[in-house]
């Protein structure tokens, strides 16, 4: 019984009782009408015998077709057709049952039973169909009227502005009305198209342009804004959200079309809060799937595979159906969590294997290469935190330089086809130990590219990765949770940003584009001021910068510079676009291979205080900042 009525028990009981009254009343009325309101005893007996049977037939059909489980507030053409079909079939079955079963088998005495003429059934069908559809329509209209009344009286808990008077905005308004505006009342729409201003969508006025948003927020007393223009390109979306965030309203965004998973997917359930990452959005990187097919059916090794970037890299690699992904990491917990997630999603295809070890241990690396013989290696294992590496330079050298050398050496020894190093823009004219070690790592893979007989070595250089361990946004969010202050090192500091999926996609693509020795660089657009990032994050959290949440400037940290660069000056002459116009490639620079080999082989004998001099010998253009 619970399954029959579901969560809408009262509504369904109402429809059931209404249908019983409609069916019985229709047949009583039609019989009276055709007999000119003068019934014989036999006709009265038929009404009390045949009508309950007819009712049972109709109700059974309605129940079979789930008419008592429908959400009638979503009533449309399909539901009307369903009612018409059930009523028509019910009429035919009722007539056939009464004529060929009830009359012939049960009641053969014409003195006590009189079968109605066929016209009675036709008239009853029309009345039943009209009233059943009409009652449900009236119910739907009543709910809509009550919801709209509530919206007009402003009784909802939020007053909402919709950005976008197109299909997505209309769909969201429709879903809001069906829910009775229990999550908020839309009171005004803004749109880029001035021709739409003054028109109405589902009773809500298009009040002005997007640029007029701040004034309209005050006029209509708005406290929530929903962005509903999925067709807007990344640049325009960023402009619109930057206007919206300055209003101080709670800011949300509707999903993109490709985020909707099916025809029954509710848009309103996928509306989410705007994240600061949305304000940094750039055009999506379009991957050439043909280029990435070098991974299909292969064994792929990812060092540092349990980390924030390494784990996303594994997810991106899995999209191209490798046979096996080997996650090599020194920290087992993250790697174990990744395996559970991947197995749950891909059900063992690809096979996920975890091997614990350090890239500083070449013998352990050789054991893993001997066991799996990978065709591609993505080297993500590294120490990345700039201030910490300033205090632990020897660990940075051992992990980032010697670890890269060991992994590249094993790749060459075991005939790996592709080796991709994950590098950083901090390797360009480095001012810190971490950046200098990554520049030496780049030189190392270019060295192996020259001496290897079969392995294609390349590096991918990108900027700050949003959401990765130790990145600025998680730090800001944690500071916000504690009520501030937000700490920024310098008011003029800028950085390039990209998301973890973007970085991982670039790395995967580079593996297919590599010929040997290249450094791939992403066109990352304009650098972002960190102070702007902090202020926007504060506003998105519902606070006002400096008024509610303080921003403090702490001064540049050891090894930190005001801005980052993506390419060395000497690399610019040979820089060119790849077949993907968002990915550039630089040609290898001339290096002293013998000196590089000698210096790297001396790492085990280095003393911590000698690390900076060691790095300056290999990267003469590095300029280490002194500690304050």
LUMZA-854224 format. One record per residue (C-alpha): residue number from 1; z, x, y. Coordinates in steps of 0.25 Angstrom, whole numbers, plus 5000, padded with zeros to 4 digits. Example, Ala and Ser with C-alpha at 12.3 -4.5 7.8 and 13.67 -1.06 7.14 Angstrom:
// LUMZA-854224
<site 1; <5031; 5049; 4982>>;
<site 2; <5029; 5055; 4996>>;
This chain:
// LUMZA-854224
<site 1; <5000; 5000; 5000>>;
<site 2; <5003; 5012; 5009>>;
<site 3; <4990; 5018; 5006>>;
<site 4; <4983; 5004; 5009>>;
<site 5; <4989; 5003; 5023>>;
<site 6; <4991; 5017; 5026>>;
<site 7; <4998; 5021; 5039>>;
<site 8; <4992; 5009; 5046>>;
<site 9; <4999; 4999; 5038>>;
<site 10; <5002; 4988; 5049>>;
<site 11; <4988; 4989; 5054>>;
<site 12; <4982; 4987; 5040>>;
<site 13; <4991; 4976; 5037>>;
<site 14; <4987; 4969; 5050>>;
<site 15; <4972; 4971; 5046>>;
<site 16; <4975; 4966; 5032>>;
<site 17; <4982; 4953; 5036>>;
<site 18; <4971; 4951; 5047>>;
<site 19; <4960; 4952; 5036>>;
<site 20; <4967; 4942; 5027>>;
<site 21; <4968; 4932; 5038>>;
<site 22; <4954; 4934; 5042>>;
<site 23; <4948; 4933; 5028>>;
<site 24; <4956; 4920; 5025>>;
<site 25; <4954; 4914; 5039>>;
<site 26; <4939; 4917; 5038>>;
<site 27; <4937; 4910; 5025>>;
<site 28; <4945; 4898; 5029>>;
<site 29; <4938; 4897; 5042>>;
<site 30; <4924; 4898; 5035>>;
<site 31; <4927; 4888; 5024>>;
<site 32; <4932; 4878; 5035>>;
<site 33; <4920; 4880; 5044>>;
<site 34; <4910; 4878; 5033>>;
<site 35; <4917; 4865; 5028>>;
<site 36; <4918; 4860; 5042>>;
<site 37; <4933; 4861; 5041>>;
<site 38; <4934; 4851; 5030>>;
<site 39; <4938; 4858; 5017>>;
<site 40; <4938; 4852; 5003>>;
<site 41; <4950; 4854; 4993>>;
<site 42; <4941; 4864; 4986>>;
<site 43; <4938; 4872; 4998>>;
<site 44; <4952; 4873; 5002>>;
<site 45; <4956; 4878; 4988>>;
<site 46; <4945; 4889; 4989>>;
<site 47; <4951; 4893; 5002>>;
<site 48; <4964; 4896; 4996>>;
<site 49; <4958; 4902; 4983>>;
<site 50; <4946; 4909; 4988>>;
<site 51; <4951; 4915; 5002>>;
<site 52; <4962; 4923; 4996>>;
<site 53; <4952; 4929; 4986>>;
<site 54; <4942; 4932; 4997>>;
<site 55; <4954; 4939; 5006>>;
<site 56; <4957; 4947; 4994>>;
<site 57; <4943; 4952; 4992>>;
<site 58; <4941; 4955; 5007>>;
<site 59; <4955; 4962; 5008>>;
<site 60; <4952; 4971; 4996>>;
<site 61; <4939; 4975; 5001>>;
<site 62; <4945; 4979; 5015>>;
<site 63; <4956; 4987; 5008>>;
<site 64; <4946; 4994; 4999>>;
<site 65; <4937; 4998; 5011>>;
<site 66; <4950; 5003; 5018>>;
<site 67; <4950; 4993; 5029>>;
<site 68; <4965; 4993; 5029>>;
<site 69; <4966; 5008; 5030>>;
<site 70; <4957; 5010; 5042>>;
<site 71; <4962; 5015; 5055>>;
<site 72; <4956; 5003; 5063>>;
<site 73; <4958; 5010; 5076>>;
<site 74; <4946; 5019; 5072>>;
<site 75; <4938; 5006; 5069>>;
<site 76; <4923; 5009; 5070>>;
<site 77; <4910; 5005; 5064>>;
<site 78; <4913; 5009; 5050>>;
<site 79; <4926; 5000; 5050>>;
<site 80; <4918; 4988; 5054>>;
<site 81; <4907; 4990; 5044>>;
<site 82; <4918; 4992; 5033>>;
<site 83; <4924; 4978; 5037>>;
<site 84; <4911; 4971; 5037>>;
<site 85; <4908; 4977; 5023>>;
<site 86; <4921; 4973; 5017>>;
<site 87; <4920; 4959; 5023>>;
<site 88; <4906; 4957; 5018>>;
<site 89; <4909; 4962; 5004>>;
<site 90; <4922; 4954; 5004>>;
<site 91; <4913; 4941; 5007>>;
<site 92; <4903; 4944; 4996>>;
<site 93; <4914; 4947; 4986>>;
<site 94; <4922; 4935; 4990>>;
<site 95; <4910; 4926; 4989>>;
<site 96; <4906; 4931; 4975>>;
<site 97; <4921; 4931; 4970>>;
<site 98; <4923; 4916; 4974>>;
<site 99; <4909; 4912; 4969>>;
<site 100; <4908; 4919; 4956>>;
<site 101; <4922; 4922; 4952>>;
<site 102; <4932; 4912; 4958>>;
<site 103; <4923; 4900; 4957>>;
<site 104; <4917; 4903; 4943>>;
<site 105; <4929; 4910; 4935>>;
<site 106; <4941; 4904; 4942>>;
<site 107; <4938; 4891; 4948>>;
<site 108; <4928; 4883; 4941>>;
<site 109; <4932; 4869; 4946>>;
<site 110; <4924; 4865; 4958>>;
<site 111; <4934; 4854; 4961>>;
<site 112; <4944; 4864; 4966>>;
<site 113; <4935; 4876; 4971>>;
<site 114; <4924; 4876; 4981>>;
<site 115; <4917; 4889; 4984>>;
<site 116; <4913; 4890; 4999>>;
<site 117; <4899; 4891; 5003>>;
<site 118; <4893; 4905; 5005>>;
<site 119; <4893; 4904; 5021>>;
<site 120; <4908; 4904; 5021>>;
<site 121; <4908; 4918; 5016>>;
<site 122; <4898; 4922; 5026>>;
<site 123; <4905; 4916; 5037>>;
<site 124; <4919; 4922; 5032>>;
<site 125; <4912; 4936; 5031>>;
<site 126; <4908; 4936; 5046>>;
<site 127; <4922; 4931; 5051>>;
<site 128; <4929; 4941; 5042>>;
<site 129; <4921; 4952; 5047>>;
<site 130; <4922; 4948; 5061>>;
<site 131; <4937; 4946; 5061>>;
<site 132; <4940; 4959; 5052>>;
<site 133; <4932; 4968; 5061>>;
<site 134; <4937; 4960; 5074>>;
<site 135; <4951; 4961; 5070>>;
<site 136; <4950; 4976; 5068>>;
<site 137; <4942; 4978; 5081>>;
<site 138; <4952; 4971; 5089>>;
<site 139; <4963; 4979; 5083>>;
<site 140; <4956; 4992; 5086>>;
<site 141; <4953; 4987; 5100>>;
<site 142; <4968; 4983; 5102>>;
<site 143; <4972; 4997; 5098>>;
<site 144; <4962; 5003; 5108>>;
<site 145; <4966; 4994; 5119>>;
<site 146; <4981; 4997; 5117>>;
<site 147; <4978; 5012; 5117>>;
<site 148; <4970; 5011; 5129>>;
<site 149; <4980; 5003; 5136>>;
<site 150; <4990; 5013; 5133>>;
<site 151; <4981; 5024; 5138>>;
<site 152; <4979; 5017; 5151>>;
<site 153; <4993; 5014; 5153>>;
<site 154; <4996; 5029; 5151>>;
<site 155; <5006; 5027; 5140>>;
<site 156; <5001; 5038; 5132>>;
<site 157; <5010; 5051; 5132>>;
<site 158; <4999; 5060; 5138>>;
<site 159; <4988; 5058; 5148>>;
<site 160; <4975; 5065; 5143>>;
<site 161; <4963; 5070; 5150>>;
<site 162; <4950; 5072; 5141>>;
<site 163; <4941; 5084; 5144>>;
<site 164; <4927; 5079; 5140>>;
<site 165; <4920; 5065; 5140>>;
<site 166; <4912; 5068; 5128>>;
<site 167; <4912; 5064; 5113>>;
<site 168; <4925; 5072; 5110>>;
<site 169; <4933; 5066; 5122>>;
<site 170; <4928; 5052; 5118>>;
<site 171; <4932; 5054; 5104>>;
<site 172; <4946; 5059; 5108>>;
<site 173; <4948; 5047; 5117>>;
<site 174; <4944; 5038; 5106>>;
<site 175; <4954; 5044; 5096>>;
<site 176; <4965; 5044; 5107>>;
<site 177; <4963; 5029; 5109>>;
<site 178; <4964; 5026; 5094>>;
<site 179; <4977; 5033; 5093>>;
<site 180; <4982; 5025; 5104>>;
<site 181; <4983; 5037; 5114>>;
<site 182; <4996; 5040; 5108>>;
<site 183; <4993; 5055; 5111>>;
<site 184; <4989; 5053; 5125>>;
<site 185; <4980; 5045; 5134>>;
<site 186; <4967; 5050; 5139>>;
<site 187; <4966; 5046; 5154>>;
<site 188; <4954; 5054; 5159>>;
<site 189; <4942; 5063; 5155>>;
<site 190; <4936; 5074; 5161>>;
<site 191; <4922; 5080; 5158>>;
<site 192; <4911; 5090; 5163>>;
<site 193; <4901; 5079; 5164>>;
<site 194; <4902; 5073; 5178>>;
<site 195; <4893; 5061; 5174>>;
<site 196; <4905; 5056; 5165>>;
<site 197; <4915; 5056; 5176>>;
<site 198; <4919; 5041; 5178>>;
<site 199; <4915; 5036; 5165>>;
<site 200; <4925; 5032; 5154>>;
<site 201; <4927; 5036; 5139>>;
<site 202; <4935; 5026; 5131>>;
<site 203; <4942; 5022; 5144>>;
<site 204; <4945; 5036; 5149>>;
<site 205; <4939; 5040; 5162>>;
<site 206; <4931; 5053; 5164>>;
<site 207; <4938; 5056; 5176>>;
<site 208; <4932; 5069; 5181>>;
<site 209; <4926; 5083; 5177>>;
<site 210; <4933; 5094; 5170>>;
<site 211; <4935; 5102; 5183>>;
<site 212; <4943; 5090; 5189>>;
<site 213; <4952; 5090; 5177>>;
<site 214; <4965; 5095; 5185>>;
<site 215; <4963; 5084; 5195>>;
<site 216; <4962; 5074; 5185>>;
<site 217; <4974; 5079; 5177>>;
<site 218; <4982; 5076; 5189>>;
<site 219; <4975; 5062; 5192>>;
<site 220; <4977; 5057; 5178>>;
<site 221; <4991; 5064; 5175>>;
<site 222; <4985; 5071; 5163>>;
<site 223; <4994; 5079; 5154>>;
<site 224; <4984; 5082; 5142>>;
<site 225; <4970; 5086; 5142>>;
<site 226; <4960; 5086; 5130>>;
<site 227; <4948; 5095; 5130>>;
<site 228; <4937; 5087; 5123>>;
<site 229; <4924; 5095; 5125>>;
<site 230; <4920; 5101; 5112>>;
<site 231; <4906; 5105; 5117>>;
<site 232; <4911; 5113; 5128>>;
<site 233; <4908; 5128; 5127>>;
<site 234; <4919; 5138; 5127>>;
<site 235; <4918; 5142; 5141>>;
<site 236; <4918; 5128; 5146>>;
<site 237; <4930; 5124; 5137>>;
<site 238; <4938; 5136; 5143>>;
<site 239; <4935; 5132; 5157>>;
<site 240; <4939; 5117; 5154>>;
<site 241; <4952; 5121; 5147>>;
<site 242; <4956; 5131; 5158>>;
<site 243; <4955; 5119; 5168>>;
<site 244; <4963; 5110; 5159>>;
<site 245; <4974; 5120; 5156>>;
<site 246; <4977; 5122; 5171>>;
<site 247; <4980; 5107; 5172>>;
<site 248; <4993; 5109; 5164>>;
<site 249; <4989; 5098; 5154>>;
<site 250; <4991; 5098; 5139>>;
<site 251; <4977; 5103; 5135>>;
<site 252; <4971; 5100; 5122>>;
<site 253; <4957; 5101; 5116>>;
<site 254; <4949; 5092; 5106>>;
<site 255; <4943; 5099; 5094>>;
<site 256; <4929; 5105; 5093>>;
<site 257; <4919; 5097; 5085>>;
<site 258; <4919; 5108; 5074>>;
<site 259; <4934; 5106; 5073>>;
<site 260; <4933; 5092; 5068>>;
<site 261; <4933; 5092; 5053>>;
<site 262; <4927; 5079; 5049>>;
<site 263; <4923; 5065; 5054>>;
<site 264; <4937; 5059; 5053>>;
<site 265; <4943; 5071; 5061>>;
<site 266; <4951; 5066; 5073>>;
<site 267; <4948; 5073; 5085>>;
<site 268; <4962; 5070; 5091>>;
<site 269; <4969; 5076; 5080>>;
<site 270; <4962; 5089; 5083>>;
<site 271; <4965; 5090; 5098>>;
<site 272; <4973; 5102; 5100>>;
<site 273; <4980; 5109; 5111>>;
<site 274; <4971; 5119; 5119>>;
<site 275; <4975; 5133; 5116>>;
<site 276; <4974; 5145; 5125>>;
<site 277; <4963; 5150; 5116>>;
<site 278; <4954; 5138; 5120>>;
<site 279; <4955; 5144; 5134>>;
<site 280; <4949; 5157; 5129>>;
<site 281; <4938; 5150; 5120>>;
<site 282; <4924; 5157; 5120>>;
<site 283; <4911; 5153; 5113>>;
<site 284; <4913; 5153; 5098>>;
<site 285; <4908; 5165; 5091>>;
<site 286; <4896; 5160; 5082>>;
<site 287; <4896; 5168; 5069>>;
<site 288; <4883; 5171; 5062>>;
<site 289; <4887; 5166; 5048>>;
<site 290; <4876; 5174; 5042>>;
<site 291; <4882; 5187; 5047>>;
<site 292; <4895; 5184; 5041>>;
<site 293; <4890; 5181; 5027>>;
<site 294; <4892; 5196; 5024>>;
<site 295; <4906; 5191; 5020>>;
<site 296; <4902; 5180; 5010>>;
<site 297; <4906; 5183; 4996>>;
<site 298; <4912; 5196; 5000>>;
<site 299; <4926; 5202; 4999>>;
<site 300; <4932; 5205; 5013>>;
<site 301; <4944; 5213; 5017>>;
<site 302; <4952; 5210; 5030>>;
<site 303; <4962; 5220; 5034>>;
<site 304; <4973; 5214; 5042>>;
<site 305; <4969; 5201; 5036>>;
<site 306; <4982; 5194; 5037>>;
<site 307; <4983; 5196; 5053>>;
<site 308; <4978; 5185; 5063>>;
<site 309; <4964; 5191; 5065>>;
<site 310; <4963; 5196; 5050>>;
<site 311; <4967; 5182; 5044>>;
<site 312; <4957; 5175; 5053>>;
<site 313; <4946; 5185; 5049>>;
<site 314; <4949; 5182; 5035>>;
<site 315; <4947; 5167; 5038>>;
<site 316; <4934; 5170; 5045>>;
<site 317; <4929; 5179; 5034>>;
<site 318; <4932; 5167; 5024>>;
<site 319; <4922; 5158; 5031>>;
<site 320; <4911; 5167; 5025>>;
<site 321; <4915; 5165; 5011>>;
<site 322; <4919; 5179; 5006>>;
<site 323; <4923; 5181; 4992>>;
<site 324; <4936; 5188; 4996>>;
<site 325; <4945; 5191; 5008>>;
<site 326; <4955; 5202; 5006>>;
<site 327; <4966; 5202; 5016>>;
<site 328; <4972; 5216; 5018>>;
<site 329; <4985; 5216; 5027>>;
<site 330; <4998; 5223; 5027>>;
<site 331; <5006; 5210; 5030>>;
<site 332; <5006; 5200; 5019>>;
<site 333; <5011; 5187; 5025>>;
<site 334; <4999; 5185; 5034>>;
<site 335; <4989; 5189; 5023>>;
<site 336; <4996; 5179; 5013>>;
<site 337; <4996; 5168; 5023>>;
<site 338; <4981; 5170; 5026>>;
<site 339; <4978; 5170; 5011>>;
<site 340; <4985; 5156; 5009>>;
<site 341; <4977; 5151; 5021>>;
<site 342; <4963; 5156; 5016>>;
<site 343; <4966; 5152; 5001>>;
<site 344; <4970; 5138; 5006>>;
<site 345; <4957; 5137; 5014>>;
<site 346; <4947; 5144; 5006>>;
<site 347; <4953; 5142; 4992>>;
<site 348; <4950; 5156; 4987>>;
<site 349; <4936; 5157; 4992>>;
<site 350; <4937; 5168; 4998>>;
<site 351; <4948; 5175; 4990>>;
<site 352; <4959; 5180; 4999>>;
<site 353; <4966; 5193; 4994>>;
<site 354; <4977; 5199; 5001>>;
<site 355; <4980; 5214; 5000>>;
<site 356; <4992; 5220; 5008>>;
<site 357; <4991; 5234; 5013>>;
<site 358; <4989; 5242; 5026>>;
<site 359; <4976; 5248; 5031>>;
<site 360; <4983; 5261; 5034>>;
<site 361; <4984; 5262; 5018>>;
<site 362; <4970; 5267; 5014>>;
<site 363; <4974; 5267; 4999>>;
<site 364; <4979; 5252; 5000>>;
<site 365; <4966; 5249; 5007>>;
<site 366; <4958; 5256; 4996>>;
<site 367; <4965; 5248; 4985>>;
<site 368; <4961; 5235; 4992>>;
<site 369; <4946; 5240; 4994>>;
<site 370; <4946; 5244; 4980>>;
<site 371; <4951; 5230; 4975>>;
<site 372; <4942; 5221; 4984>>;
<site 373; <4930; 5230; 4988>>;
<site 374; <4928; 5221; 5001>>;
<site 375; <4914; 5220; 5007>>;
<site 376; <4919; 5218; 5021>>;
<site 377; <4932; 5223; 5028>>;
<site 378; <4938; 5217; 5041>>;
<site 379; <4948; 5227; 5046>>;
<site 380; <4958; 5219; 5055>>;
<site 381; <4971; 5226; 5051>>;
<site 382; <4977; 5233; 5064>>;
<site 383; <4988; 5234; 5073>>;
<site 384; <4984; 5226; 5085>>;
<site 385; <4996; 5224; 5095>>;
<site 386; <4994; 5233; 5107>>;
<site 387; <5009; 5235; 5112>>;
<site 388; <5014; 5237; 5098>>;
<site 389; <5004; 5248; 5094>>;
<site 390; <5007; 5255; 5107>>;
<site 391; <5021; 5257; 5101>>;
<site 392; <5016; 5260; 5087>>;
<site 393; <5003; 5268; 5089>>;
<site 394; <5003; 5275; 5076>>;
<site 395; <5004; 5262; 5068>>;
<site 396; <4992; 5258; 5076>>;
<site 397; <4984; 5270; 5073>>;
<site 398; <4987; 5270; 5058>>;
<site 399; <4984; 5255; 5057>>;
<site 400; <4972; 5253; 5066>>;
<site 401; <4965; 5267; 5065>>;
<site 402; <4969; 5272; 5051>>;
<site 403; <4969; 5258; 5045>>;
<site 404; <4955; 5256; 5050>>;
<site 405; <4951; 5269; 5045>>;
<site 406; <4957; 5266; 5031>>;
<site 407; <4950; 5253; 5030>>;
<site 408; <4937; 5257; 5035>>;
<site 409; <4937; 5269; 5025>>;
<site 410; <4940; 5260; 5013>>;
<site 411; <4929; 5251; 5018>>;
<site 412; <4919; 5262; 5018>>;
<site 413; <4924; 5268; 5004>>;
<site 414; <4923; 5254; 4997>>;
<site 415; <4909; 5250; 5003>>;
<site 416; <4914; 5239; 5012>>;
<site 417; <4901; 5233; 5019>>;
<site 418; <4908; 5228; 5032>>;
<site 419; <4920; 5234; 5039>>;
<site 420; <4925; 5227; 5052>>;
<site 421; <4936; 5232; 5061>>;
<site 422; <4943; 5222; 5070>>;
<site 423; <4945; 5229; 5083>>;
<site 424; <4949; 5225; 5097>>;
<site 425; <4945; 5226; 5112>>;
<site 426; <4957; 5235; 5114>>;
<site 427; <4950; 5246; 5107>>;
<site 428; <4941; 5247; 5119>>;
<site 429; <4946; 5258; 5129>>;
<site 430; <4960; 5256; 5122>>;
<site 431; <4973; 5257; 5130>>;
<site 432; <4982; 5255; 5118>>;
<site 433; <4985; 5261; 5104>>;
<site 434; <4980; 5248; 5097>>;
<site 435; <4967; 5248; 5105>>;
<site 436; <4964; 5263; 5102>>;
<site 437; <4967; 5262; 5087>>;
<site 438; <4957; 5250; 5086>>;
<site 439; <4947; 5259; 5094>>;
<site 440; <4949; 5270; 5083>>;
<site 441; <4947; 5259; 5073>>;
<site 442; <4934; 5256; 5079>>;
<site 443; <4929; 5270; 5079>>;
<site 444; <4934; 5271; 5064>>;
<site 445; <4925; 5260; 5059>>;
<site 446; <4913; 5266; 5067>>;
<site 447; <4916; 5279; 5061>>;
<site 448; <4916; 5273; 5047>>;
<site 449; <4903; 5265; 5051>>;
<site 450; <4896; 5279; 5052>>;
<site 451; <4901; 5285; 5039>>;
<site 452; <4901; 5273; 5030>>;
<site 453; <4889; 5271; 5021>>;
<site 454; <4890; 5256; 5018>>;
<site 455; <4901; 5249; 5027>>;
<site 456; <4898; 5243; 5040>>;
<site 457; <4910; 5246; 5050>>;
<site 458; <4911; 5238; 5063>>;
<site 459; <4922; 5233; 5072>>;
<site 460; <4925; 5220; 5080>>;
<site 461; <4931; 5222; 5093>>;
<site 462; <4938; 5209; 5100>>;
<site 463; <4948; 5206; 5110>>;
<site 464; <4962; 5199; 5109>>;
<site 465; <4963; 5189; 5098>>;
<site 466; <4969; 5176; 5101>>;
<site 467; <4980; 5171; 5092>>;
<site 468; <4981; 5184; 5084>>;
<site 469; <4994; 5191; 5081>>;
<site 470; <5000; 5197; 5094>>;
<site 471; <4989; 5190; 5103>>;
<site 472; <4993; 5186; 5117>>;
<site 473; <4992; 5171; 5115>>;
<site 474; <5003; 5170; 5104>>;
<site 475; <5012; 5178; 5112>>;
<site 476; <5010; 5169; 5124>>;
<site 477; <5013; 5157; 5116>>;
<site 478; <5026; 5163; 5110>>;
<site 479; <5030; 5166; 5125>>;
<site 480; <5027; 5152; 5129>>;
<site 481; <5035; 5146; 5117>>;
<site 482; <5047; 5153; 5123>>;
<site 483; <5045; 5148; 5137>>;
<site 484; <5038; 5161; 5142>>;
<site 485; <5036; 5170; 5149>>;
<site 486; <5022; 5173; 5146>>;
<site 487; <5020; 5188; 5147>>;
<site 488; <5007; 5194; 5151>>;
<site 489; <5005; 5209; 5153>>;
<site 490; <4996; 5209; 5166>>;
<site 491; <4990; 5198; 5175>>;
<site 492; <4976; 5204; 5173>>;
<site 493; <4976; 5207; 5159>>;
<site 494; <4964; 5201; 5151>>;
<site 495; <4960; 5201; 5137>>;
<site 496; <4948; 5196; 5128>>;
<site 497; <4952; 5185; 5118>>;
<site 498; <4946; 5179; 5106>>;
<site 499; <4951; 5170; 5095>>;
<site 500; <4955; 5175; 5081>>;
<site 501; <4943; 5168; 5074>>;
<site 502; <4934; 5173; 5085>>;
<site 503; <4938; 5188; 5082>>;
<site 504; <4937; 5185; 5067>>;
<site 505; <4923; 5179; 5068>>;
<site 506; <4918; 5191; 5076>>;
<site 507; <4924; 5201; 5065>>;
<site 508; <4917; 5193; 5054>>;
<site 509; <4904; 5193; 5061>>;
<site 510; <4905; 5207; 5065>>;
<site 511; <4905; 5211; 5050>>;
<site 512; <4892; 5205; 5048>>;
<site 513; <4886; 5211; 5060>>;
<site 514; <4891; 5225; 5058>>;
<site 515; <4881; 5236; 5056>>;
<site 516; <4891; 5247; 5057>>;
<site 517; <4900; 5253; 5068>>;
<site 518; <4899; 5242; 5078>>;
<site 519; <4910; 5236; 5086>>;
<site 520; <4908; 5221; 5088>>;
<site 521; <4913; 5215; 5101>>;
<site 522; <4915; 5200; 5104>>;
<site 523; <4910; 5194; 5117>>;
<site 524; <4924; 5189; 5121>>;
<site 525; <4920; 5183; 5135>>;
<site 526; <4929; 5186; 5147>>;
<site 527; <4943; 5192; 5145>>;
<site 528; <4955; 5183; 5147>>;
<site 529; <4966; 5185; 5157>>;
<site 530; <4979; 5185; 5149>>;
<site 531; <4987; 5178; 5161>>;
<site 532; <4976; 5167; 5160>>;
<site 533; <4979; 5166; 5145>>;
<site 534; <4994; 5165; 5148>>;
<site 535; <4993; 5154; 5159>>;
<site 536; <4984; 5146; 5150>>;
<site 537; <4993; 5146; 5138>>;
<site 538; <5005; 5142; 5147>>;
<site 539; <4997; 5130; 5152>>;
<site 540; <4992; 5126; 5139>>;
<site 541; <5007; 5126; 5134>>;
<site 542; <5010; 5116; 5145>>;
<site 543; <5016; 5125; 5155>>;
<site 544; <5012; 5131; 5169>>;
<site 545; <5011; 5146; 5170>>;
<site 546; <5021; 5153; 5179>>;
<site 547; <5028; 5140; 5181>>;
<site 548; <5033; 5136; 5167>>;
<site 549; <5029; 5149; 5160>>;
<site 550; <5031; 5162; 5166>>;
<site 551; <5020; 5173; 5164>>;
<site 552; <5025; 5187; 5165>>;
<site 553; <5017; 5200; 5167>>;
<site 554; <5023; 5211; 5158>>;
<site 555; <5013; 5223; 5161>>;
<site 556; <5003; 5229; 5152>>;
<site 557; <5008; 5233; 5139>>;
<site 558; <5006; 5247; 5133>>;
<site 559; <4992; 5249; 5129>>;
<site 560; <4987; 5236; 5136>>;
<site 561; <4976; 5235; 5146>>;
<site 562; <4972; 5224; 5156>>;
<site 563; <4958; 5221; 5149>>;
<site 564; <4951; 5224; 5136>>;
<site 565; <4937; 5229; 5134>>;
<site 566; <4928; 5225; 5123>>;
<site 567; <4919; 5237; 5122>>;
<site 568; <4919; 5252; 5126>>;
<site 569; <4910; 5256; 5138>>;
<site 570; <4902; 5265; 5129>>;
<site 571; <4900; 5253; 5119>>;
<site 572; <4894; 5244; 5129>>;
<site 573; <4880; 5251; 5129>>;
<site 574; <4878; 5248; 5114>>;
<site 575; <4885; 5235; 5114>>;
<site 576; <4876; 5223; 5110>>;
<site 577; <4876; 5209; 5105>>;
<site 578; <4876; 5205; 5090>>;
<site 579; <4868; 5193; 5085>>;
<site 580; <4881; 5186; 5089>>;
<site 581; <4881; 5186; 5104>>;
<site 582; <4896; 5186; 5105>>;
<site 583; <4897; 5199; 5097>>;
<site 584; <4894; 5212; 5103>>;
<site 585; <4893; 5225; 5095>>;
<site 586; <4895; 5240; 5100>>;
<site 587; <4888; 5252; 5094>>;
<site 588; <4897; 5263; 5088>>;
<site 589; <4901; 5274; 5097>>;
<site 590; <4900; 5288; 5094>>;
<site 591; <4913; 5294; 5088>>;
<site 592; <4918; 5307; 5082>>;
<site 593; <4919; 5303; 5067>>;
<site 594; <4926; 5316; 5063>>;
<site 595; <4936; 5315; 5074>>;
<site 596; <4939; 5301; 5070>>;
<site 597; <4941; 5304; 5055>>;
<site 598; <4950; 5315; 5059>>;
<site 599; <4959; 5308; 5068>>;
<site 600; <4960; 5296; 5059>>;
<site 601; <4964; 5305; 5047>>;
<site 602; <4975; 5311; 5056>>;
<site 603; <4982; 5297; 5058>>;
<site 604; <4992; 5299; 5047>>;
<site 605; <4997; 5312; 5054>>;
<site 606; <4998; 5306; 5068>>;
<site 607; <5011; 5304; 5075>>;
<site 608; <5013; 5291; 5083>>;
<site 609; <5014; 5299; 5096>>;
<site 610; <5000; 5304; 5093>>;
<site 611; <4993; 5291; 5091>>;
<site 612; <4988; 5289; 5105>>;
<site 613; <4982; 5303; 5106>>;
<site 614; <4976; 5300; 5092>>;
<site 615; <4969; 5288; 5098>>;
<site 616; <4965; 5294; 5111>>;
<site 617; <4957; 5305; 5103>>;
<site 618; <4949; 5294; 5096>>;
<site 619; <4948; 5284; 5108>>;
<site 620; <4947; 5293; 5120>>;
<site 621; <4946; 5281; 5129>>;
<site 622; <4959; 5275; 5126>>;
<site 623; <4969; 5275; 5137>>;
<site 624; <4983; 5271; 5132>>;
<site 625; <4992; 5264; 5142>>;
<site 626; <5006; 5270; 5144>>;
<site 627; <5018; 5262; 5141>>;
<site 628; <5025; 5256; 5153>>;
